[in-house]
């Protein structure tokens, strides 16, 4: 058997890669949600509940729910349609020269494109997952032409679809067999373990990528990044499916500015668990500025996207509440900020936002209980920071599946006038 001469690796990237289209529809929804109350719930459930329904369709429907199609340029895609809500998988190559000329060896990988997963709801098309495509090996003849390129993209899309199918069905089967837990760390570990298994099964040896040309296609979950970040918003429904929880707080931070930000959780109350987070507590990760979409522009109906970071917190002790402080580091003329949220087991929730860089635990101690309203807004120069929540106490529907429980949502938006929010 001839040795393999072509290798394609699809890889989860480091850092936050979820984003929403920078268009009038999203900006109207954001502006409405910043008034607080039910509008916040509507904003969160508009995407998360649709994603949860799609997740269950994928987990139980097998191959039959996936439809093969083509995008605007004729590139192969696969998608799931669940009553007007879509998950779409596609791929694009931005470096044809490397494919044409080769990399010199089958172990010398170079990034040549992206494989993307998007969610389409009434709020538009959001980017859930961006995976990078890497190539190593000899040159592929004729790859500069459209026909051979489309043939190359097909097994890449197939591998991403297979990863999603494997992962969702694994989590669904765990949850339905009663393998839930009160321990958020255990739930996160279970998702990570299943993601690695799903990745191993997603590849294909000897996939035909050209006329008489075969390549090994692999899917890799990077060790340096938590899978809950790598799979974006999908991780929200996957982890929650495995958790028995008393109280849940869903958080979305939108960087609606022209600057890149380092963002993260700088302090977490002992009875709280961060199950979807941009980085480990005390660390930060990049949330990009408003910029060009990593997908073809027609996919998100916008030349640029607004990047966001999703977090989800639960209380690990049902007799206690949730408390945390988020931070963004100063850069250039941006002074940095602190965001404090306290959700006690008894009493009204409180929140605080400030352009400051004080000690994070002190921020929580000093600011909790002061503002028990649903919204806050502050300015510093050209920067405006907003926060809005659905309610300050009691039960409400879950944005995932509408079940009644202690569910809270916090929407945080930073703007600098680049967009009209």
PAVOLUM-548117 format. One line per 3 residues: their letters; for each residue x, y negated, z negated of N, C-alpha, C. Coordinates in steps of 0.02 Angstrom, whole numbers. Each point is the difference from the previous one (the first is absolute). Example, Ala and Ser with C-alpha at 12.3 -4.5 7.8 and 13.67 -1.06 7.14 Angstrom:
as> 660 284 -390 -45 -59 0 45 -60 0 | -18 -53 36 42 -59 -3 -39 -55 -37
//
This chain:
xxx> 42 60 0 -42 -60 0 44 -62 0 | -15 -47 44 40 -61 4 -8 -42 -63 | 54 -33 -22 -4 -41 -60 -47 -60 11
xxx> -31 -23 -54 -44 -58 4 40 -62 19 | -24 -37 49 35 -59 23 -37 -65 -16 | -60 7 -26 -41 -59 -14 -36 8 -68
xxx> 7 -49 -43 -34 0 -64 -38 -64 -11 | -63 6 -21 -41 -58 -16 -22 6 -73 | 12 -52 -38 -17 0 -71 -48 -58 -15
xxx> -57 16 -29 -49 -51 -22 10 -8 -75 | 9 -61 -23 23 -10 -68 -40 -55 -35 | -19 13 -63 -33 -52 -39 51 -54 -17
xxx> -18 -63 4 47 -54 -12 4 -19 -73 | 48 -42 -17 7 -25 -68 -39 -65 -5 | -40 -7 -53 -34 -63 -12 -73 -1 21
xxx> -33 -56 -12 -71 -8 14 -9 -13 75 | -47 36 32 -11 -12 71 -74 -7 18 | -45 -2 -50 -70 -11 15 -13 -73 18
xxx> -48 -11 45 -14 -69 20 -69 -4 32 | -26 -61 4 -65 -14 30 8 -52 54 | -46 -2 48 7 -48 56 -8 -72 -23
xxx> 41 -43 28 -6 -72 -13 -51 -28 49 | -64 12 -15 -52 -25 44 -57 -30 -41 | -47 -32 35 -54 -36 -34 -42 45 -44
xxx> -11 62 22 -42 45 -38 29 15 -69 | 64 18 -1 33 14 -64 2 -62 -44 | 18 -57 29 7 -61 -40 -67 -21 -30
xxx> -55 10 36 -66 -14 -29 -14 47 -59 | 17 64 8 -12 48 -54 43 -16 -61 | 63 -19 12 44 -19 -55 -27 -60 -37
xxx> -20 -51 38 -25 -62 -30 -62 14 -42 | -45 41 26 -61 18 -37 17 37 -64 | 48 47 4 17 40 -58 32 -41 -55
xxx> 34 -54 18 33 -42 -51 -48 -40 -43 | -66 5 15 -50 -31 -43 -17 45 -60 | 24 62 1 -9 45 -57 -66 37 2
xxx> -10 44 -49 -63 36 -7 -9 54 53 | -62 8 23 -18 53 46 39 -4 66 | 19 -62 20 37 -8 62 68 36 -3
xxx> 29 3 -60 64 37 -8 -12 74 10 | -52 26 -32 -17 70 10 -13 16 73 | -37 -43 34 -15 11 71 64 3 41
xxx> 48 -43 -16 62 -2 37 40 64 -8 | 4 25 -62 37 61 -12 -35 61 28 | -66 6 -14 -36 59 22 -6 3 76
xxx> 2 -58 33 -6 -1 72 52 42 35 | 59 6 -30 52 42 28 8 66 -36 | 0 -3 -67 18 60 -39 -53 54 6
xxx> -64 -18 -2 -52 51 5 -1 31 69 | 11 -41 52 4 27 68 59 49 6 | 56 -18 -31 59 43 2 -13 65 -38
xxx> -34 -4 -56 -16 61 -38 -45 47 40 | -49 -28 35 -44 42 42 39 32 57 | 45 -38 30 41 28 54 47 54 -27
xxx> 27 -11 -59 44 50 -31 -36 66 -8 | -63 -2 -25 -37 62 -9 -18 33 67 | -15 -42 49 -14 28 67 61 36 27
xxx> 59 -31 -7 62 30 25 16 64 -38 | -9 -3 -67 18 56 -43 -42 62 13 | -62 -10 20 -46 56 8 -17 17 72
xxx> 19 -43 47 -22 8 69 48 37 46 | 62 11 -23 48 35 41 18 -39 63 | 18 37 52 21 -32 63 -58 -33 37
xxx> -61 23 -12 -56 -22 40 -16 -74 -8 | 18 -30 -57 -19 -70 -12 47 -49 35 | 57 26 24 49 -43 33 -14 -3 75
xxx> -6 -60 25 -14 -11 71 62 -28 34 | 18 29 57 58 -25 38 -23 -56 46 | 42 -51 4 -16 -56 44 63 -36 22
xxx> -9 -60 26 56 -41 23 -11 -72 -23 | 55 -35 -14 -7 -71 -18 -2 -42 63 | 2 -65 -9 -8 -48 56 51 11 55
xxx> 60 23 -19 53 10 49 6 72 23 | -49 41 -19 1 70 22 40 46 -45 | 26 -26 -57 38 42 -46 -47 47 -37
xxx> 22 61 -14 -44 48 -34 -15 -20 -72 | -62 8 -22 -20 -11 -69 -46 57 -20 | -7 9 -65 -52 44 -28 -36 -38 -54
xxx> -66 9 -5 -38 -38 -48 -58 40 -28 | -24 -22 -58 -60 29 -32 -52 -55 -5 | -60 13 23 -55 -48 -2 -51 25 -50
xxx> -11 -41 -52 -48 19 -52 -53 -54 -6 | -44 -1 48 -55 -49 -2 22 -71 9 | 45 -13 46 22 -68 13 63 -20 -37
xxx> 25 43 -45 64 -10 -33 50 49 30 | 60 -23 13 49 40 36 66 4 -36 | 31 58 2 73 7 -12 31 17 67
xxx> 51 -37 18 31 7 66 75 12 -9 | 27 47 37 72 15 -1 29 -13 69 | 52 -39 4 33 -13 63 74 -10 -9
xxx> 36 -12 54 72 -9 -3 22 -45 57 | 57 -33 -10 29 -41 53 76 5 -4 | 32 -5 58 73 1 5 24 -71 17
xxx> 47 -25 -39 27 -67 15 73 3 24 | 31 59 -1 69 6 23 5 59 49 | -17 -14 63 4 52 51 73 15 20
xxx> 43 -50 -8 70 10 19 33 56 -38 | -14 3 -66 30 54 -41 -26 67 23 | -64 5 16 -27 63 24 30 19 68
xxx> 10 -50 42 27 13 67 74 19 -2 | 38 -34 -44 73 10 -1 23 51 -52 | -42 13 -49 19 46 -54 39 -35 -55
xxx> 12 37 -54 35 -29 -58 70 30 -10 | 19 46 43 67 29 -5 3 66 -37 | -50 14 -42 -3 64 -35 -71 12 -25
xxx> -13 62 -19 -67 17 -24 -9 -16 -74 | 51 -30 -32 -5 -20 -70 5 -75 -9 | 15 -36 53 7 -73 -3 -67 -32 19
xxx> -42 -13 -50 -67 -26 13 -1 -75 7 | -42 -24 45 -13 -72 7 -75 -11 3 | -23 -55 -32 -71 -15 1 -20 -24 70
xxx> -54 29 26 -21 -18 68 -72 -22 5 | -39 6 -55 -70 -19 4 -36 7 -66 | -66 -7 3 -42 6 -60 -60 44 15
xxx> -22 37 -50 -62 37 2 -46 -30 -53 | -60 -18 19 -42 -39 -45 -66 36 -13 | -29 -15 -59 -66 23 -19 -41 -61 -19
xxx> -57 -10 31 -41 -59 -14 -70 21 -23 | -31 -46 -37 -69 8 -24 -42 -57 28 | -54 17 34 -45 -51 27 -67 2 -37
xxx> -19 -57 -29 -64 -7 -34 -32 -65 24 | -52 -22 -35 -31 -63 16 48 -59 -11 | 53 11 -40 48 -53 -13 54 -4 54
xxx> -4 42 50 51 1 52 45 60 -6 | 57 -2 33 46 57 0 61 -15 -44 | 9 39 -52 56 -6 -46 51 54 15
xxx> 63 -16 -13 54 49 8 9 36 -67 | -13 66 0 7 40 -60 71 25 -10 | 29 27 53 65 32 -4 41 -17 62
xxx> 62 -18 -10 47 -7 56 58 47 -12 | 10 47 46 58 45 -3 48 -19 55 | 63 6 -13 50 -14 52 17 64 38
xxx> 14 -8 65 19 56 43 74 -5 14 | 37 54 -11 73 1 10 16 55 51 | 52 -13 40 20 49 51 75 14 -7
xxx> 17 64 13 70 20 2 7 52 55 | 52 -8 43 12 50 51 21 -29 66 | -2 42 51 18 -20 67 -54 -45 29
xxx> 17 -35 54 -49 -42 32 -56 41 32 | -60 -30 4 -57 32 30 -12 -33 68 | 10 37 52 -5 -27 67 -70 -25 15
xxx> -4 -58 32 -64 -27 23 -44 -30 -54 | 27 -7 -61 -42 -22 -56 -20 -74 8 | 33 -35 43 -18 -70 11 -65 -8 38
xxx> -25 54 29 -62 -3 38 -59 19 -45 | -59 -23 18 -59 7 -43 -18 73 -12 | -3 42 52 -20 69 -8 40 38 -51
xxx> 67 3 7 41 35 -50 -6 -29 -70 | -9 -67 -5 -6 -31 -66 -64 24 -35 | -55 3 37 -62 24 -29 6 71 -24
xxx> 36 41 37 10 70 -19 40 4 -65 | 48 -45 -9 40 -3 -61 -42 -19 -60 | -47 -48 9 -39 -25 -56 -50 51 -26
xxx> -23 44 43 -53 46 -20 18 44 -60 | 58 34 -1 17 41 -59 14 -42 -62 | 19 -63 9 11 -44 -58 -67 -16 -33
xxx> -50 -19 40 -67 -13 -27 -27 64 -33 | 11 56 33 -25 64 -27 31 14 -69 | 64 -14 -9 33 13 -64 -29 -44 -55
xxx> -13 -64 15 -29 -45 -51 -70 23 -19 | -40 18 50 -67 26 -13 3 62 -44 | 46 44 16 6 62 -39 20 -15 -72
xxx> 43 -49 -10 20 -20 -68 -62 -24 -39 | -40 -44 30 -59 -26 -34 -50 56 -15 | -12 44 49 -45 57 -11 24 44 -57
xxx> 64 16 1 28 43 -52 -6 -31 -69 | 17 -64 -4 1 -34 -65 -71 -7 -28 | -47 -23 41 -67 -10 -25 -33 65 -20
xxx> 10 53 39 -32 64 -16 31 29 -64 | 64 -8 -10 33 24 -61 -29 -34 -62 | -6 -67 3 -27 -37 -57 -73 17 -11
xxx> -38 3 54 -71 16 -6 -10 69 -33 | 39 48 21 -6 68 -28 19 1 -74 | 50 -39 -19 19 -4 -70 -56 -29 -42
xxx> -27 -56 24 -53 -34 -37 -62 43 -6 | -19 34 55 -60 41 -1 7 64 -40 | 61 21 -11 11 60 -40 8 -17 -74
xxx> -10 -64 -16 3 -21 -70 69 -17 -25 | 48 -7 44 69 -16 -21 8 -75 -9 | -43 -29 -41 6 -71 -16 38 -7 -66
xxx> 17 -61 -17 42 -12 -58 -15 -68 -30 | 14 -7 -64 -5 -65 -33 67 -37 2 | 52 35 24 67 -29 0 15 -30 69
xxx> 5 -67 4 12 -32 65 67 19 31 | 50 13 -41 65 21 27 -5 69 33 | -40 43 -30 -9 67 29 -38 -5 66
xxx> -50 -44 3 -37 -9 63 46 -27 55 | 42 -47 -18 46 -28 49 50 53 23 | 25 39 -47 48 53 18 -33 51 46
xxx> -64 15 -12 -36 48 42 -6 -26 71 | -15 -64 8 -5 -29 67 68 2 34 | 52 -18 -37 67 1 29 20 71 22
xxx> -15 48 -42 16 70 17 -38 23 62 | -64 -17 2 -41 21 58 22 -37 63 | 21 -62 -8 23 -38 58 63 30 30
xxx> 45 22 -43 61 32 25 -16 65 36 | -48 39 -28 -21 61 33 -34 -14 66 | -42 -52 1 -35 -19 62 50 -22 53
xxx> 52 -35 -21 51 -23 48 38 59 30 | 17 48 -42 37 58 25 -40 38 53 | -65 2 -8 -43 38 46 -21 -40 61
xxx> 17 -65 2 -25 -43 53 43 2 63 | 61 22 -5 46 0 57 -16 55 50 | 37 -2 54 -8 51 52 68 12 34
xxx> 21 62 -1 62 19 34 -14 12 74 | 41 -28 42 -6 13 71 -59 -34 33 | -19 -59 -24 -55 -36 31 22 -27 69
xxx> -43 5 49 18 -24 66 -7 -76 3 | 54 -35 10 0 -73 1 15 -27 71 | 10 44 46 13 -19 69 -4 62 44
xxx> 3 -9 64 -5 57 46 59 46 -10 | -13 58 -33 53 47 -15 47 -22 -55 | -19 -52 -38 41 -26 -55 -36 12 -65
xxx> 35 30 -48 -32 18 -64 40 -30 -57 | -36 -19 -53 32 -32 -58 -30 28 -64 | 39 -1 -52 -25 17 -67 -27 -65 -31
xxx> -64 1 -18 -32 -58 -31 -11 15 -74 | 26 -44 -42 -8 10 -73 -31 -61 -32 | -32 12 -58 -30 -55 -39 36 1 -68
xxx> 25 -59 -20 40 -3 -61 -28 -52 -48 | -9 20 -63 -18 -46 -54 64 -20 -35 | 18 -62 3 63 -22 -28 1 7 -76
xxx> 56 23 -27 7 8 -72 4 -67 -36 | 19 -53 36 11 -64 -33 -63 -42 -7 | -56 26 22 -62 -40 -4 -56 45 -26
xxx> -40 -27 -47 -57 37 -24 -50 12 56 | -26 60 4 -47 16 54 -62 -43 -6 | -17 -22 -61 -60 -40 -8 8 -68 34
xxx> 61 -23 9 13 -60 39 1 18 74 | 32 55 17 8 19 70 -66 13 35 | -49 28 -36 -64 14 33 -50 -56 -10
xxx> 22 -56 -28 -40 -60 -3 -66 9 -37 | -53 -31 27 -65 0 -34 -30 70 -6 | 22 46 42 -26 69 -4 15 30 -68
xxx> 55 -22 -31 19 28 -65 -52 -15 -54 | -36 -55 7 -51 -18 -49 -50 56 -8 | -30 22 55 -51 52 -5 30 68 -14
xxx> 61 13 21 31 65 -13 15 10 -73 | 29 -50 -33 18 6 -70 -63 0 -44 | -47 -44 16 -60 -4 -40 -41 64 4
xxx> 6 37 55 -35 64 6 25 50 -51 | 62 -9 -23 30 47 -47 -6 -22 -73 | -25 -61 -11 0 -29 -67 -70 2 -32
xxx> -2 20 -63 -58 -12 -42 16 -64 -38 | -36 -53 13 21 -64 -30 -59 -35 -33 | 16 -41 -48 -49 -38 -37 -8 -69 30
xxx> 54 -32 19 0 -70 22 49 -7 57 | -20 -37 52 43 -8 59 0 -72 22 | 58 -26 17 7 -68 26 36 3 67
xxx> -34 -24 52 28 -1 68 26 -70 13 | 60 -5 26 32 -65 11 25 -5 72 | -15 -56 32 29 -15 65 34 -68 -3
xxx> 63 -2 21 36 -64 5 16 -13 73 | -24 -57 25 13 -21 69 52 -55 1 | 53 10 39 51 -51 10 -18 -39 63
xxx> -44 -49 -7 -24 -39 58 44 -62 8 | 66 11 5 47 -56 5 50 14 57 | 45 -47 9 52 6 51 67 20 -30
xxx> -1 27 -62 62 23 -32 -7 72 -24 | 55 39 5 2 66 -28 4 -4 -76 | -33 46 -35 -1 -2 -73 22 67 -29
xxx> 35 -4 -56 14 59 -40 -52 2 -56 | -41 53 1 -59 4 -42 -1 66 -38 | -26 -1 -62 -5 62 -37 -34 -9 -67
xxx> 1 54 -39 -28 1 -68 58 -12 -48 | -3 -53 -39 57 -13 -45 -14 20 -72 | -63 15 -16 -15 25 -68 -65 39 3
xxx> -4 56 -38 -59 42 1 -15 22 -72 | -61 -10 -21 -22 21 -67 8 75 -8 | 17 22 -60 14 70 -11 -57 47 16
xxx> -63 -24 -7 -58 43 13 -23 -5 72 | 39 -33 43 -18 -7 71 47 41 43 | -26 26 54 41 36 48 -7 -32 69
xxx> 56 -13 33 -2 -28 68 7 57 49 | -54 18 33 2 58 43 11 -16 73 | -20 -59 20 19 -25 65 36 -65 -14
xxx> 62 -5 20 39 -59 -19 52 -15 54 | 18 -63 7 50 -17 51 70 27 -16 | 15 8 -64 66 24 -22 -7 22 -73
xxx> 52 31 -26 0 18 -71 -5 -62 -43 | -28 8 -60 -7 -56 -46 69 -31 -13 | 5 -66 7 63 -34 -10 39 -11 65
xxx> -24 30 54 32 -8 65 -48 -35 48 | 27 -24 56 -42 -33 50 14 30 69 | -44 -13 46 9 21 69 -22 -56 46
xxx> 19 5 63 -15 -53 48 -72 3 22 | -34 -57 -4 -65 -9 32 11 -54 52 | -2 19 63 21 -44 54 -46 -60 8
xxx> 27 -51 30 -39 -59 19 -47 17 57 | -46 -46 15 -43 8 59 46 5 61 | -7 54 36 48 13 54 -30 47 52
xxx> 38 12 51 -21 44 55 -19 69 -26 | -54 26 26 -22 67 -20 49 53 25 | 13 52 -41 44 55 22 -36 48 47
xxx> -63 -14 16 -38 39 48 -8 -42 63 | -22 28 55 -18 -41 58 -51 -52 -22 | 4 -63 22 -42 -54 -26 -74 12 8
xxx> -21 36 52 -72 11 10 -28 48 -51 | 43 39 -34 -25 48 -49 -34 -35 -58 | 30 -55 -25 -29 -36 -56 -34 -65 23
xxx> -10 -8 64 -34 -59 30 32 -65 -23 | 65 0 -10 34 -60 -24 74 6 17 | 31 -57 19 71 0 14 41 9 -64
xxx> -30 -21 -57 35 4 -64 -45 32 -52 | 31 26 -53 -37 31 -54 20 -31 -66 | -45 8 -50 14 -22 -68 16 62 -41
xxx> 61 3 -25 20 58 -40 -27 -5 -71 | -14 59 -27 -28 2 -68 31 58 -39 | -7 -4 -65 21 55 -44 -60 23 -40
xxx> -13 64 1 -56 30 -38 27 32 -63 | -35 -11 -55 16 34 -63 -64 26 -31 | 5 53 -38 -57 26 -38 24 19 -69
xxx> -36 -24 -51 18 14 -70 -57 38 -33 | 18 46 -45 -51 33 -41 23 -4 -73 | -46 11 -46 20 5 -70 16 73 -17
xxx> 58 12 -26 21 69 -15 -26 23 -68 | -26 -46 -39 -33 15 -64 -70 -29 5 | -51 43 -3 -69 -23 10 -24 -46 -56
xxx> 37 -3 -55 -19 -45 -54 34 -68 6 | 42 -7 51 37 -63 10 -10 -25 71 | 24 -60 13 -14 -31 64 61 -3 46
xxx> -3 -47 47 51 -9 51 28 -71 -7 | 65 -6 4 32 -66 0 63 1 41 | 12 -52 40 60 -2 41 15 -72 20
xxx> 64 -9 19 22 -64 28 35 15 66 | -20 -35 53 31 5 66 44 -61 11 | 51 8 42 43 -57 13 23 -1 73
xxx> 14 -61 23 34 -11 64 61 -43 -14 | 57 20 27 62 -36 -15 5 -66 38 | 33 -50 -30 10 -64 35 43 10 62
xxx> -13 -39 52 41 -1 60 -10 -66 36 | 55 -34 18 -5 -65 33 -40 -49 -42 | -52 -31 29 -40 -48 -37 -58 34 -37
xxx> -5 66 4 -52 36 -36 23 14 -71 | -38 -21 -51 24 4 -70 -8 68 -33 | -32 48 35 -15 63 -32 -65 -4 -40
xxx> -29 58 -17 -62 -3 -40 -4 59 -47 | -46 -7 -49 -21 53 -44 -76 5 3 | -25 62 1 -72 13 -3 -12 48 -58
xxx> -44 -20 -46 -15 41 -59 -73 23 3 | -11 64 -13 -68 27 -6 -4 42 -63 | -51 -12 -40 -13 40 -60 -71 26 3
xxx> -7 66 -2 -66 32 0 -4 40 -65 | -26 -30 -53 -2 36 -64 -54 53 0 | 5 47 -46 -51 52 -6 -66 -29 -25
xxx> 4 -56 -37 -60 -33 -25 11 -75 5 | -47 -35 28 7 -73 8 7 -18 74 | 4 -66 12 5 -25 68 71 6 27
xxx> 5 15 65 64 -1 34 25 -72 5 | 66 -8 6 28 -66 10 53 3 55 | 13 -58 30 49 -4 53 38 -66 -3
xxx> 59 0 32 41 -60 1 44 2 62 | 9 -57 32 49 -7 54 41 -62 -13 | 65 3 14 43 -58 -10 62 3 43
xxx> 20 -57 26 64 -5 36 54 -8 -53 | 27 56 -23 49 0 -53 41 63 2 | 51 4 -41 44 59 -2 16 19 -72
xxx> -50 -8 -44 11 17 -70 3 75 -12 | 21 18 -61 2 70 -20 -69 31 9 | -3 58 33 -64 27 21 -43 23 -58
xxx> 29 33 -49 -39 22 -57 -26 -61 -39 | 41 -52 -4 -22 -61 -34 -58 -33 37 | 2 3 66 -55 -27 40 -65 35 -20
xxx> 3 66 -5 -60 37 -19 -23 -18 -71 | 46 -1 -47 -17 -16 -69 -29 -70 -7 | 30 -47 37 -19 -71 -7 -63 -18 39
xxx> -14 35 54 -54 -22 45 -63 42 -3 | 3 61 -27 -61 40 -2 -52 -32 -45 | -62 11 18 -59 -26 -36 -14 -74 12
xxx> 44 -35 37 -11 -71 9 -51 -15 55 | 5 35 56 -46 -11 57 -38 64 12 | -63 0 -21 -42 59 10 -49 -10 58
xxx> 17 -46 45 -40 -12 59 16 50 55 | -34 -8 57 8 46 56 50 -26 51 | 19 -64 -2 45 -28 50 49 -48 -32
xxx> 56 -11 36 48 -52 -19 37 -21 63 | 24 -62 0 36 -27 58 49 -52 -26 | 63 2 26 50 -50 -19 40 -20 62
xxx> 32 -58 -5 41 -26 55 69 -17 -24 | 48 7 45 69 -24 -11 28 -19 68 | 4 -65 13 22 -23 66 -48 25 53
xxx> 26 33 51 -43 25 54 -31 68 -16 | 18 29 -57 -23 68 -17 -62 -2 -44 | -48 44 16 -60 9 -40 -6 74 -16
xxx> -12 14 -64 -8 69 -24 -71 8 -26 | -34 53 23 -68 14 -20 -4 69 -33 | -49 7 -45 -19 66 -24 -75 1 -9
xxx> -31 57 15 -72 8 -8 -15 72 -20 | -50 9 -43 -18 67 -23 -75 9 5 | -21 63 -1 -71 15 9 -41 -12 -63
xxx> 28 13 -59 -37 -8 -63 50 -1 -57 | -24 -19 -59 45 -6 -58 -15 51 -54 | -52 40 8 -13 55 -47 -53 46 28
xxx> -4 60 -29 -54 46 15 13 44 60 | -54 34 21 4 48 55 -20 -32 66 | 24 29 54 -17 -23 67 15 57 48
xxx> -25 -4 63 13 54 48 74 4 18 | 23 60 13 69 9 25 3 -22 73 | 53 -37 19 8 -18 71 20 60 43
xxx> 15 56 -32 18 60 38 -62 40 21 | -47 10 -47 -57 43 16 -66 -24 -31 | -1 -61 -28 -60 -31 -27 -25 31 -65
xxx> 37 48 -30 -21 28 -63 9 -51 -56 | -45 1 -49 2 -49 -54 56 17 -49 | 36 -50 -21 54 10 -48 33 -66 -18
xxx> 54 4 -38 36 -60 -19 50 -16 55 | -24 -33 51 39 -16 60 9 -76 6 | 62 -19 9 16 -71 8 43 -9 62
xxx> -8 -57 32 41 -17 58 30 -70 -10 | 63 -8 18 33 -65 -3 32 -14 68 | -21 -55 30 27 -22 63 46 -60 -13
xxx> 62 5 24 51 -53 -10 24 -22 69 | -1 -64 12 20 -27 66 46 -59 -11 | 58 1 34 46 -57 1 -2 -30 70
xxx> -10 -66 4 -1 -34 65 47 -60 -2 | 19 -22 60 42 -60 7 -25 -45 56 | -63 10 20 -28 -38 55 9 31 68
xxx> 35 57 3 10 33 64 -66 25 29 | -45 23 -45 -67 21 21 -50 -38 -42 | -61 -1 23 -54 -38 -33 -39 45 -46
x> 21 6 -62 -36 38 -51 -21 -47 -56
//
